[in-house]
């Protein structure tokens, strides 16, 4: 499996990232969007593992406007004021419009690459980027056939920019794996989100992973839950196997 450093011209600059591909083979394309910790070993391992299942996987640095990897100082503990300040620095430029502009660039890059087959694209987002995955599908609905989000935060809010409001533009099949006791996606928010999904009318699955807390899929997270992370990976690969050709 080749791990290749890439650059993508966007409407707002140049995004760096990584591409995982097999030499001389065209495979269905997938975009892997990291959590707010950005590109690092845990997510490189996740993207590579997915690629080994038969995909060409693009992992863009969604925080390219602010920093190249590593985007976070891993020695600063959770809850520390410096860490919270960094979160805000990373989030600030990523307005809904900016996310969709970037998504268009990522999709065009991947569909135009010689290692990606001509079919539709899959997208997976973690934590902070679960909403990004939805906005990617909304940006170019004809190109995105499948979207997955794991412990995605803020998928349903009362704000006029809530991610659930892009559902009418999405044609993809959707999967949402929610964390338990997640302050960024409470049981009440999940209930409202599920109602919005039902009203949308497309194909979807939305479920809570019992005993799995926000960030459970990532091996370097304090709450990493190996058995539930394996279940999430199985759900992801089942989704892509049934939708991407």
Long-range contacts (C-beta under 8 A, 24 or more apart in sequence): 1-48, 1-51, 1-52, 3-44, 3-48, 6-58, 6-109, 8-60, 8-105, 8-106, 8-109, 9-105, 10-64, 10-101, 10-102, 10-105, 11-101, 11-102, 11-104, 11-105, 12-65, 12-98, 12-101, 12-102, 13-64, 13-65, 14-64, 15-60, 15-61, 15-62, 15-64, 15-102, 15-105, 15-106, 16-60, 16-61, 16-64, 16-68, 16-69, 17-58, 17-59, 17-60, 17-61, 18-44, 18-47, 18-58, 18-59, 19-56, 19-57, 19-58, 19-59, 19-113, 19-115, 20-47, 20-48, 20-50, 20-51, 20-55, 20-56, 20-57, 20-58, 20-59, 21-51, 21-56, 21-57, 21-113, 21-115, 22-51, 22-56, 22-115, 25-115, 26-56, 26-114, 26-115, 26-116, 26-117, 26-118, 27-54, 27-55, 27-56, 27-115, 27-116, 27-117, 28-54, 28-55, 28-56, 28-116, 28-117, 28-119, 28-120, 28-121, 28-122, 28-240, 28-244, 28-245, 29-55, 29-56, 29-57, 29-58, 29-110, 29-111, 29-113, 29-116, 29-117, 29-121, 29-122, 29-244, 30-55, 30-56, 30-57, 30-58, 30-121, 30-122, 30-123, 30-124, 30-240, 30-244, 31-57, 31-58, 31-59, 31-60, 31-106, 31-107, 31-110, 31-121, 31-122, 31-123, 31-124, 31-133, 31-136, 32-57, 32-58, 32-59, 32-124, 33-59, 33-60, 33-62, 33-123, 33-124, 33-125, 33-126, 33-129, 33-132, 33-133, 33-136, 34-59, 34-62, 34-126, 34-129, 35-126, 35-127, 35-128, 35-129, 35-215, 35-218, 36-72, 36-87, 36-90, 36-91, 36-127, 36-128, 36-129, 37-71, 37-72, 37-74, 37-218, 37-220, 38-62, 38-63, 38-67, 38-69, 38-70, 38-71, 38-72, 38-90, 39-69, 39-70, 39-71, 40-69, 40-70, 40-74, 40-220, 41-220, 42-218, 42-219, 42-220, 42-221, 43-126, 43-218, 45-219, 46-217, 46-218, 49-233, 50-124, 50-233, 50-236, 50-237, 53-237, 53-240, 55-122, 55-240, 55-244, 56-110, 56-113, 56-115, 56-116, 56-117, 58-106, 58-109, 58-110, 60-102, 60-106, 62-94, 62-102, 62-129, 62-132, 63-90, 63-94, 65-93, 65-94, 65-98, 66-90, 66-92, 66-93, 74-220, 78-222, 91-128, 94-132, 95-161, 96-135, 96-161, 99-131, 99-132, 99-135, 99-136, 100-135, 100-136, 100-138, 100-139, 103-132, 103-135, 103-136, 103-139, 103-140, 104-139, 104-140, 106-136, 107-136, 107-139, 107-140, 107-143, 107-144, 111-143, 117-245, 119-145, 119-244, 119-245, 120-144, 120-145, 120-146, 120-243, 120-244, 120-245, 121-145, 121-244, 122-146, 122-147, 122-148, 122-239, 122-240, 122-243, 122-244, 123-147, 123-148, 123-172, 124-148, 124-149, 124-150, 124-236, 125-149, 125-150, 125-152, 126-150, 126-151, 126-152, 126-217, 126-218, 127-151, 127-152, 127-153, 127-184, 127-214, 127-215, 128-153, 130-155, 130-163, 130-176, 131-155, 131-163, 134-163, 134-164, 134-166, 134-167, 134-170, 134-174, 135-163, 135-166, 137-166, 137-169, 137-170, 137-171, 137-172, 137-174, 138-166, 138-167, 138-169, 138-170, 141-169, 141-170, 141-171, 141-172, 142-171, 144-170, 144-171, 144-172, 145-171, 145-172, 145-173, 145-243, 145-244, 146-172, 146-173, 146-174, 146-175, 146-239, 146-240, 146-243, 146-244, 147-172, 147-173, 147-174, 147-175, 148-174, 148-175, 148-176, 148-177, 148-235, 148-236, 148-239, 149-174, 149-175, 149-176, 149-177, 150-177, 150-217, 150-232, 150-236, 151-177, 151-178, 151-179, 151-182, 151-185, 151-212, 151-214, 151-215, 151-216, 151-217, 152-176, 152-178, 152-185, 153-182, 153-184, 153-185, 153-214, 154-184, 154-185, 154-189, 155-185, 155-189, 155-193, 156-185, 156-189, 156-190, 156-192, 156-193, 156-196, 157-189, 164-192, 164-193, 164-196, 164-197, 167-196, 167-197, 167-200, 167-202, 168-200, 170-200, 170-202, 171-202, 172-202, 172-243, 173-202, 173-203, 173-204, 173-239, 173-242, 173-243, 174-202, 174-203, 174-204, 174-205, 174-206, 175-204, 175-205, 175-206, 175-235, 175-236, 175-239, 176-204, 176-205, 176-206, 176-207, 177-207, 177-209, 177-232, 177-235, 178-206, 178-207, 178-208, 178-209, 179-208, 179-209, 179-212, 179-213, 179-214, 179-215, 179-216, 180-208, 180-209, 180-210, 180-211, 180-212, 180-213, 181-213, 182-213, 182-214, 183-214, 184-214, 185-214
